[in-house]
Amino acid sequence: MDSSLGVTVADARFMKPLDVDLVRELVDDNSIIITVEEGSIGGFGDHVLHFLTLDGALDDGNLKFRPMVLPDTYFETATQFEQYEQAGLNSEHIRGTILRLAKRVNVPVLTESD
């Protein structure tokens, strides 16, 4: 990881009730929020995004938010590591998401000629 990037790890522990004080504190202290969960779309990350929207945290465009969830697909039996790898939820995928959002890596953009 880029040594000039600070990372905060917060264990939300519970989806409901959402710890809005913790979420607000994280928003105040960070410009990027990423939720990582072993659930699919419609889980904790969506709950946080809904709160951030209603609370106005996204209104000025300074906060970047990405939920990382299991894709809505069938997974063959495998080790937990292999399933996280397949789902894009391992440490390298999380690191890549952070670096992309922090604009520390160039992400190629597909064009019509590609």
Rosetta silent file (secondary structure, phi, psi, omega in degrees, C-alpha in Angstrom):
SEQUENCE: MDSSLGVTVADARFMKPLDVDLVRELVDDNSIIITVEEGSIGGFGDHVLHFLTLDGALDDGNLKFRPMVLPDTYFETATQFEQYEQAGLNSEHIRGTILRLAKRVNVPVLTESD
SCORE:     score description
SCORE:     0.000 S_00000001
   1 L     0.000  150.176  176.631    0.000    0.000    0.000 S_00000001
   2 L   -63.335  125.013 -175.218    1.112    3.560   -0.606 S_00000001
   3 L   -68.113  -14.946  178.277    2.693    4.735    2.648 S_00000001
   4 L   -86.257   -3.221  177.189    1.087    8.166    2.255 S_00000001
   5 L   -95.677  130.083  173.680   -2.398    6.612    2.473 S_00000001
   6 L   -95.169  140.480 -179.489   -3.949    6.179    5.877 S_00000001
   7 L  -124.566  133.566  175.160   -6.351    3.294    6.346 S_00000001
   8 L  -114.202  130.262  175.370   -8.953    2.918    9.080 S_00000001
   9 L  -110.545  123.775 -180.000  -10.544   -0.455    9.746 S_00000001
  10 L  -122.092  129.520  177.609  -13.842   -0.346   11.601 S_00000001
  11 L   -93.699  104.768 -177.300  -15.729   -3.435   12.709 S_00000001
  12 L   -70.811  -24.326  177.093  -19.388   -2.527   12.353 S_00000001
  13 L    61.677  -45.150 -177.121  -20.381   -5.820   14.024 S_00000001
  14 L  -132.008  141.869  175.824  -24.093   -5.281   13.446 S_00000001
  15 L   -80.427  -41.416 -179.136  -26.114   -4.131   10.459 S_00000001
  16 L  -132.092  133.081   -3.724  -29.089   -3.085   12.518 S_00000001
  17 L   -74.239  142.669  178.903  -29.271   -0.863   14.270 S_00000001
  18 L   -66.327  133.532  178.673  -26.662    0.910   12.164 S_00000001
  19 L   -78.888   84.195 -174.849  -24.090    2.710   14.305 S_00000001
  20 H   -65.750  -29.623  177.323  -24.696    6.117   12.716 S_00000001
  21 H   -65.347  -41.496  177.179  -22.262    7.828   15.080 S_00000001
  22 H   -64.445  -44.842  179.951  -19.471    5.520   13.888 S_00000001
  23 H   -61.063  -45.248  178.691  -20.417    6.068   10.233 S_00000001
  24 H   -62.541  -40.308  177.912  -20.438    9.857   10.700 S_00000001
  25 H   -63.023  -42.812  178.290  -17.063    9.707   12.466 S_00000001
  26 H   -63.874  -39.254  178.280  -15.600    7.647    9.601 S_00000001
  27 H   -65.357  -41.341  179.571  -16.988   10.124    7.053 S_00000001
  28 H   -64.103  -32.586 -173.979  -15.502   13.059    8.974 S_00000001
  29 H   -97.485   -8.797 -173.451  -12.074   11.389    9.112 S_00000001
  30 L  -139.642  150.215  177.345  -11.904    9.801    5.634 S_00000001
  31 L  -100.686   -7.274  178.672  -12.623   10.740    2.020 S_00000001
  32 E  -131.162  129.716  175.967  -13.108    7.132    0.923 S_00000001
  33 E  -122.515  126.312  176.324  -15.416    4.595    2.568 S_00000001
  34 E  -125.370  128.181  172.734  -15.378    0.951    1.476 S_00000001
  35 E  -104.348  138.868  179.012  -17.591   -1.695    3.016 S_00000001
  36 E  -125.390  126.488 -177.894  -16.558   -5.328    2.651 S_00000001
  37 L  -146.513  156.818  178.020  -19.029   -8.058    3.459 S_00000001
  38 L   -90.752   24.593  177.386  -19.708  -11.715    2.897 S_00000001
  39 L  -111.437 -175.580  179.750  -23.204  -10.897    1.765 S_00000001
  40 L  -109.944 -173.532 -179.943  -24.665   -9.943   -1.578 S_00000001
  41 L   -54.496  137.507  179.873  -26.255   -6.798   -2.947 S_00000001
  42 L   100.440    8.622 -176.785  -28.820   -5.384   -0.540 S_00000001
  43 L  -101.161 -141.342 -174.480  -26.813   -5.966    2.624 S_00000001
  44 H   -57.858  -46.983 -178.744  -24.726   -3.862    4.968 S_00000001
  45 H   -58.485  -40.954  177.911  -23.067   -1.742    2.278 S_00000001
  46 H   -67.609  -34.855  176.897  -26.424   -0.749    0.840 S_00000001
  47 H   -64.037  -44.539  177.989  -27.665    0.093    4.327 S_00000001
  48 H   -63.809  -45.729  179.847  -24.641    2.368    4.858 S_00000001
  49 H   -59.810  -42.869  178.089  -25.085    3.954    1.410 S_00000001
  50 H   -59.096  -46.446  178.872  -28.759    4.641    2.129 S_00000001
  51 H   -62.301  -46.218 -179.074  -27.821    6.339    5.416 S_00000001
  52 H   -58.745  -38.957  179.485  -25.020    8.384    3.769 S_00000001
  53 H   -65.980  -50.050 -179.191  -27.462    9.581    1.123 S_00000001
  54 H   -65.940  -31.309 -178.389  -30.155   10.595    3.601 S_00000001
  55 H   -81.387   -7.268  178.231  -27.578   12.213    5.905 S_00000001
  56 L    82.595   10.184 -175.667  -26.230   14.358    3.049 S_00000001
  57 L   -68.361  -19.401 -178.466  -22.697   12.945    3.248 S_00000001
  58 L  -100.341   -1.767 -171.456  -22.511   12.524   -0.533 S_00000001
  59 L   -63.993  -35.824 -175.830  -23.967   15.912   -1.453 S_00000001
  60 L   -89.044   -4.558  177.303  -20.719   17.833   -1.947 S_00000001
  61 L    79.071    6.679 -178.358  -19.051   15.102   -4.019 S_00000001
  62 L   -88.692  -16.506 -179.296  -16.018   14.814   -1.733 S_00000001
  63 L  -100.202  129.680  175.248  -16.828   11.361   -0.327 S_00000001
  64 E  -106.643  133.893 -177.142  -16.211    8.253   -2.421 S_00000001
  65 E  -131.919  134.445  174.855  -18.073    5.100   -1.405 S_00000001
  66 E  -139.246  125.052  170.369  -17.818    1.535   -2.686 S_00000001
  67 E   -89.759  134.791  174.730  -19.532   -1.559   -1.317 S_00000001
  68 E  -112.391  118.327 -174.796  -17.646   -4.808   -1.936 S_00000001
  69 L  -134.584  169.312  173.216  -19.963   -7.812   -1.811 S_00000001
  70 L   -68.862  134.855  176.851  -20.218  -11.353   -3.058 S_00000001
  71 L   -66.766  153.457 -179.100  -21.398  -11.365   -6.671 S_00000001
  72 L   -80.814   75.505 -177.326  -24.848  -12.753   -7.336 S_00000001
  73 L  -151.312  164.637  178.299  -23.594  -15.985   -8.833 S_00000001
  74 L   -83.156  136.105  176.682  -23.110  -19.622   -7.965 S_00000001
  75 L  -112.207  132.445  173.414  -19.750  -20.603   -6.467 S_00000001
  76 L   -67.543  157.446  176.735  -18.318  -24.075   -6.725 S_00000001
  77 L   -60.680  131.161 -179.291  -17.170  -25.695   -3.506 S_00000001
  78 L  -162.998  175.215  175.908  -13.728  -24.356   -2.621 S_00000001
  79 L   -68.891  162.849  177.678  -11.717  -23.066    0.308 S_00000001
  80 H   -59.197  -42.757  178.584  -12.728  -19.742    1.807 S_00000001
  81 H   -58.763  -45.972 -178.977   -9.585  -18.151    0.297 S_00000001
  82 H   -64.345  -37.925  178.695  -10.441  -19.489   -3.165 S_00000001
  83 H   -69.361  -39.821  175.897  -14.017  -18.234   -2.909 S_00000001
  84 H   -63.177  -39.666  178.167  -12.848  -14.761   -1.796 S_00000001
  85 H   -61.018  -48.684 -179.454  -10.402  -14.779   -4.703 S_00000001
  86 H   -64.082  -35.067 -177.140  -13.167  -15.692   -7.145 S_00000001
  87 H   -82.608  -12.493 -177.114  -15.511  -13.099   -5.635 S_00000001
  88 L    78.997   31.074 -177.806  -12.964  -10.284   -5.702 S_00000001
  89 L  -117.795   16.443  178.550  -12.950   -9.879   -1.924 S_00000001
  90 L   -85.026  177.398 -174.419   -9.382  -10.766   -1.006 S_00000001
  91 H   -61.330  -35.676  179.362   -6.811   -8.283    0.296 S_00000001
  92 H   -68.063  -37.031  176.848   -5.421   -7.538   -3.170 S_00000001
  93 H   -67.570  -40.868  178.177   -8.885   -6.698   -4.501 S_00000001
  94 H   -63.725  -45.163  178.413   -9.552   -4.443   -1.508 S_00000001
  95 H   -59.341  -45.072  179.105   -6.156   -2.775   -1.996 S_00000001
  96 H   -60.970  -39.565  178.211   -6.902   -2.256   -5.692 S_00000001
  97 H   -64.159  -44.017  178.013  -10.251   -0.655   -4.889 S_00000001
  98 H   -59.836  -49.584 -177.258   -8.591    1.713   -2.420 S_00000001
  99 H   -64.406  -38.041  176.867   -5.863    2.691   -4.892 S_00000001
 100 H   -63.667  -46.278 -178.487   -8.360    3.243   -7.731 S_00000001
 101 H   -67.318  -31.604  178.764  -10.571    5.453   -5.577 S_00000001
 102 L   -83.658   -0.015 -178.593   -7.540    7.366   -4.285 S_00000001
 103 L    56.321   42.406  176.986   -6.407    7.771   -7.909 S_00000001
 104 L   -99.178   -5.218  175.155   -3.053    6.156   -7.118 S_00000001
 105 L  -135.550  150.066  175.186   -3.269    3.789  -10.089 S_00000001
 106 L   -89.022  127.550  178.586   -4.300    4.322  -13.666 S_00000001
 107 L  -105.346  122.425 -179.596   -7.250    2.203  -14.655 S_00000001
 108 L   -65.035  142.531  179.174   -7.546    1.556  -18.387 S_00000001
 109 L  -110.279  128.183  178.959  -10.763    2.708  -19.970 S_00000001
 110 L   -73.845  138.860  175.533  -12.219    0.663  -22.804 S_00000001
 111 L  -118.134  172.969 -178.351  -13.028    2.555  -25.957 S_00000001
 112 L   -61.628  -28.723 -178.383  -15.025    1.511  -29.002 S_00000001
 113 L   -79.949  -11.029 -179.188  -11.813    0.600  -30.842 S_00000001
 114 L   -75.758    0.000    0.000  -10.717   -1.856  -28.071 S_00000001
